[in-house]
Amino acid sequence: MKKGKFPIVLILGICLVVISFFLIVGIQICTHIGANESQKVVTRMNELLSERIKGVPGTYPNPNMPILEINDTDYVALIEIPLLNLSLPVADAWNSQKLYRSPARFYGSIYDHSLVIGGADNSYQFSFCDKIEGGTVITITDMTGSQFSYTVGRVDRSKSAESNWLISSDYDLTLFCRDTYSMEYIAVRCSFVYG
């Protein structure tokens, strides 16, 4: 009786290992494809927004951010972190299923100090969130070429990503992701740089 159970357990174990392997490979392929698509969008944005002007939040009468459609996706911004040599397009519509392609606006606008951007915790996107240092400069360029500069103020962690936690009135910009290892949400809080 015991001998008959062993092969079933062994077969189930092997099946689980094989399934896990294919899931990991599938995630890596999806992430790599998303990174390639993202860089093509960044290249196109840089071509279209070759001239940049300094933007100042609070000086725009309308908080709605202009949209630029590229490859059937609407984008509202280009996020750049020079220290990390990172440039990413920011999609207009929040869709957690499409985060592998690019970060997306979760809430708000750069024009009224309320922008919240969510991204995936992978090396092509927001894996920097748990290691970024205070004072790091982040720029957000809207789809008219207005560029807004921010500095990292602090990094927060939470077990859940409730809207009232993500949307902080104390900071002008929040970038967030879910840490794959701890399963906590990490929020990078940033303040606009005047002058």
Contacts in CASP RR format, 6 or more apart in sequence:
PFRMAT RR
TARGET T0000
AUTHOR 0000-0000-0000
METHOD contacts of the structure
MODEL  1
MKKGKFPIVLILGICLVVISFFLIVGIQICTHIGANESQKVVTRMNELLS
ERIKGVPGTYPNPNMPILEINDTDYVALIEIPLLNLSLPVADAWNSQKLY
RSPARFYGSIYDHSLVIGGADNSYQFSFCDKIEGGTVITITDMTGSQFSY
TVGRVDRSKSAESNWLISSDYDLTLFCRDTYSMEYIAVRCSFVYG
30 100 0 8 1.000
31 100 0 8 1.000
31 120 0 8 1.000
31 122 0 8 1.000
31 124 0 8 1.000
32 124 0 8 1.000
33 100 0 8 1.000
34 100 0 8 1.000
34 101 0 8 1.000
34 102 0 8 1.000
34 124 0 8 1.000
35 124 0 8 1.000
35 125 0 8 1.000
37 71 0 8 1.000
37 101 0 8 1.000
37 102 0 8 1.000
38 88 0 8 1.000
38 89 0 8 1.000
38 101 0 8 1.000
38 102 0 8 1.000
38 124 0 8 1.000
38 125 0 8 1.000
39 87 0 8 1.000
40 71 0 8 1.000
41 70 0 8 1.000
41 71 0 8 1.000
41 73 0 8 1.000
41 75 0 8 1.000
41 89 0 8 1.000
41 102 0 8 1.000
42 78 0 8 1.000
42 87 0 8 1.000
42 88 0 8 1.000
42 89 0 8 1.000
44 70 0 8 1.000
45 68 0 8 1.000
45 70 0 8 1.000
45 75 0 8 1.000
45 78 0 8 1.000
45 89 0 8 1.000
45 141 0 8 1.000
46 78 0 8 1.000
46 87 0 8 1.000
48 68 0 8 1.000
49 78 0 8 1.000
49 141 0 8 1.000
49 143 0 8 1.000
49 144 0 8 1.000
49 145 0 8 1.000
51 145 0 8 1.000
52 141 0 8 1.000
52 145 0 8 1.000
52 146 0 8 1.000
52 147 0 8 1.000
53 145 0 8 1.000
53 146 0 8 1.000
53 147 0 8 1.000
54 146 0 8 1.000
54 147 0 8 1.000
55 146 0 8 1.000
55 147 0 8 1.000
55 148 0 8 1.000
56 148 0 8 1.000
56 194 0 8 1.000
57 110 0 8 1.000
57 111 0 8 1.000
57 112 0 8 1.000
57 113 0 8 1.000
57 148 0 8 1.000
57 172 0 8 1.000
57 192 0 8 1.000
58 111 0 8 1.000
58 112 0 8 1.000
58 113 0 8 1.000
60 111 0 8 1.000
60 112 0 8 1.000
62 111 0 8 1.000
63 108 0 8 1.000
63 109 0 8 1.000
63 111 0 8 1.000
63 112 0 8 1.000
63 114 0 8 1.000
64 109 0 8 1.000
64 111 0 8 1.000
65 76 0 8 1.000
65 77 0 8 1.000
65 92 0 8 1.000
65 105 0 8 1.000
65 109 0 8 1.000
65 110 0 8 1.000
65 111 0 8 1.000
65 142 0 8 1.000
65 143 0 8 1.000
66 76 0 8 1.000
66 142 0 8 1.000
66 143 0 8 1.000
66 144 0 8 1.000
67 74 0 8 1.000
67 75 0 8 1.000
67 76 0 8 1.000
67 92 0 8 1.000
67 143 0 8 1.000
68 74 0 8 1.000
68 75 0 8 1.000
68 76 0 8 1.000
68 143 0 8 1.000
69 75 0 8 1.000
70 89 0 8 1.000
73 91 0 8 1.000
73 101 0 8 1.000
73 102 0 8 1.000
74 91 0 8 1.000
74 92 0 8 1.000
74 93 0 8 1.000
75 89 0 8 1.000
75 90 0 8 1.000
75 91 0 8 1.000
75 92 0 8 1.000
75 102 0 8 1.000
75 143 0 8 1.000
76 90 0 8 1.000
76 91 0 8 1.000
76 92 0 8 1.000
76 105 0 8 1.000
76 142 0 8 1.000
76 143 0 8 1.000
77 89 0 8 1.000
77 90 0 8 1.000
77 105 0 8 1.000
77 110 0 8 1.000
77 115 0 8 1.000
77 117 0 8 1.000
77 140 0 8 1.000
77 141 0 8 1.000
77 142 0 8 1.000
77 143 0 8 1.000
78 87 0 8 1.000
78 88 0 8 1.000
78 89 0 8 1.000
78 90 0 8 1.000
78 140 0 8 1.000
78 141 0 8 1.000
79 86 0 8 1.000
79 87 0 8 1.000
79 88 0 8 1.000
79 89 0 8 1.000
79 90 0 8 1.000
79 103 0 8 1.000
79 117 0 8 1.000
79 138 0 8 1.000
79 139 0 8 1.000
79 140 0 8 1.000
79 175 0 8 1.000
80 86 0 8 1.000
80 87 0 8 1.000
80 88 0 8 1.000
80 138 0 8 1.000
80 139 0 8 1.000
80 140 0 8 1.000
80 141 0 8 1.000
81 128 0 8 1.000
81 132 0 8 1.000
81 136 0 8 1.000
81 137 0 8 1.000
81 138 0 8 1.000
81 139 0 8 1.000
82 137 0 8 1.000
82 139 0 8 1.000
83 136 0 8 1.000
83 137 0 8 1.000
84 128 0 8 1.000
84 132 0 8 1.000
86 128 0 8 1.000
88 102 0 8 1.000
88 103 0 8 1.000
88 125 0 8 1.000
89 102 0 8 1.000
89 103 0 8 1.000
90 102 0 8 1.000
90 103 0 8 1.000
90 104 0 8 1.000
90 105 0 8 1.000
90 117 0 8 1.000
90 140 0 8 1.000
91 98 0 8 1.000
91 101 0 8 1.000
91 102 0 8 1.000
91 103 0 8 1.000
91 104 0 8 1.000
91 105 0 8 1.000
92 104 0 8 1.000
92 105 0 8 1.000
93 104 0 8 1.000
93 105 0 8 1.000
94 104 0 8 1.000
94 105 0 8 1.000
94 106 0 8 1.000
94 118 0 8 1.000
95 104 0 8 1.000
98 104 0 8 1.000
99 118 0 8 1.000
99 119 0 8 1.000
99 120 0 8 1.000
99 125 0 8 1.000
100 120 0 8 1.000
100 122 0 8 1.000
102 125 0 8 1.000
103 117 0 8 1.000
103 118 0 8 1.000
103 119 0 8 1.000
103 120 0 8 1.000
103 125 0 8 1.000
103 126 0 8 1.000
103 175 0 8 1.000
104 117 0 8 1.000
104 118 0 8 1.000
104 119 0 8 1.000
105 115 0 8 1.000
105 116 0 8 1.000
105 117 0 8 1.000
105 118 0 8 1.000
106 116 0 8 1.000
106 117 0 8 1.000
106 118 0 8 1.000
106 166 0 8 1.000
106 176 0 8 1.000
107 114 0 8 1.000
107 115 0 8 1.000
107 116 0 8 1.000
107 163 0 8 1.000
107 166 0 8 1.000
107 167 0 8 1.000
108 114 0 8 1.000
108 115 0 8 1.000
108 116 0 8 1.000
108 167 0 8 1.000
109 115 0 8 1.000
110 140 0 8 1.000
110 142 0 8 1.000
110 148 0 8 1.000
110 172 0 8 1.000
110 173 0 8 1.000
113 172 0 8 1.000
113 192 0 8 1.000
114 167 0 8 1.000
114 172 0 8 1.000
115 140 0 8 1.000
115 172 0 8 1.000
115 173 0 8 1.000
115 174 0 8 1.000
116 166 0 8 1.000
116 167 0 8 1.000
116 173 0 8 1.000
116 174 0 8 1.000
116 176 0 8 1.000
117 173 0 8 1.000
117 174 0 8 1.000
117 175 0 8 1.000
117 176 0 8 1.000
118 126 0 8 1.000
118 175 0 8 1.000
118 176 0 8 1.000
118 177 0 8 1.000
119 125 0 8 1.000
119 126 0 8 1.000
119 175 0 8 1.000
119 176 0 8 1.000
119 177 0 8 1.000
120 126 0 8 1.000
120 177 0 8 1.000
121 127 0 8 1.000
121 129 0 8 1.000
121 177 0 8 1.000
121 178 0 8 1.000
121 179 0 8 1.000
121 180 0 8 1.000
121 186 0 8 1.000
125 177 0 8 1.000
126 175 0 8 1.000
126 176 0 8 1.000
126 177 0 8 1.000
127 177 0 8 1.000
129 155 0 8 1.000
129 175 0 8 1.000
129 176 0 8 1.000
129 177 0 8 1.000
129 179 0 8 1.000
129 186 0 8 1.000
129 187 0 8 1.000
129 188 0 8 1.000
130 155 0 8 1.000
130 179 0 8 1.000
130 186 0 8 1.000
132 152 0 8 1.000
132 155 0 8 1.000
132 188 0 8 1.000
133 152 0 8 1.000
134 151 0 8 1.000
134 152 0 8 1.000
134 153 0 8 1.000
134 154 0 8 1.000
135 151 0 8 1.000
135 152 0 8 1.000
135 153 0 8 1.000
136 151 0 8 1.000
136 152 0 8 1.000
137 149 0 8 1.000
137 150 0 8 1.000
137 151 0 8 1.000
137 193 0 8 1.000
138 149 0 8 1.000
138 150 0 8 1.000
138 151 0 8 1.000
138 152 0 8 1.000
138 173 0 8 1.000
138 175 0 8 1.000
138 190 0 8 1.000
139 147 0 8 1.000
139 148 0 8 1.000
139 149 0 8 1.000
139 150 0 8 1.000
140 147 0 8 1.000
140 148 0 8 1.000
140 150 0 8 1.000
140 173 0 8 1.000
141 147 0 8 1.000
141 148 0 8 1.000
142 148 0 8 1.000
148 192 0 8 1.000
149 192 0 8 1.000
149 193 0 8 1.000
150 172 0 8 1.000
150 173 0 8 1.000
150 190 0 8 1.000
150 191 0 8 1.000
150 192 0 8 1.000
150 193 0 8 1.000
151 190 0 8 1.000
151 191 0 8 1.000
151 193 0 8 1.000
152 188 0 8 1.000
152 189 0 8 1.000
152 190 0 8 1.000
153 171 0 8 1.000
153 189 0 8 1.000
153 190 0 8 1.000
153 191 0 8 1.000
154 189 0 8 1.000
155 186 0 8 1.000
155 187 0 8 1.000
155 188 0 8 1.000
155 189 0 8 1.000
156 165 0 8 1.000
156 186 0 8 1.000
156 187 0 8 1.000
156 189 0 8 1.000
157 179 0 8 1.000
157 182 0 8 1.000
157 184 0 8 1.000
157 185 0 8 1.000
157 186 0 8 1.000
157 187 0 8 1.000
158 165 0 8 1.000
158 184 0 8 1.000
158 185 0 8 1.000
158 187 0 8 1.000
159 183 0 8 1.000
159 184 0 8 1.000
159 185 0 8 1.000
160 185 0 8 1.000
161 176 0 8 1.000
161 178 0 8 1.000
161 185 0 8 1.000
165 185 0 8 1.000
165 187 0 8 1.000
166 174 0 8 1.000
166 176 0 8 1.000
166 185 0 8 1.000
166 187 0 8 1.000
167 174 0 8 1.000
168 174 0 8 1.000
168 187 0 8 1.000
168 189 0 8 1.000
170 189 0 8 1.000
171 189 0 8 1.000
171 190 0 8 1.000
171 191 0 8 1.000
172 190 0 8 1.000
172 191 0 8 1.000
172 192 0 8 1.000
173 189 0 8 1.000
173 190 0 8 1.000
173 191 0 8 1.000
173 192 0 8 1.000
174 187 0 8 1.000
174 188 0 8 1.000
174 189 0 8 1.000
174 190 0 8 1.000
175 187 0 8 1.000
175 188 0 8 1.000
175 190 0 8 1.000
176 185 0 8 1.000
176 186 0 8 1.000
176 187 0 8 1.000
176 188 0 8 1.000
177 185 0 8 1.000
177 186 0 8 1.000
178 184 0 8 1.000
178 185 0 8 1.000
178 186 0 8 1.000
179 185 0 8 1.000
179 186 0 8 1.000
END
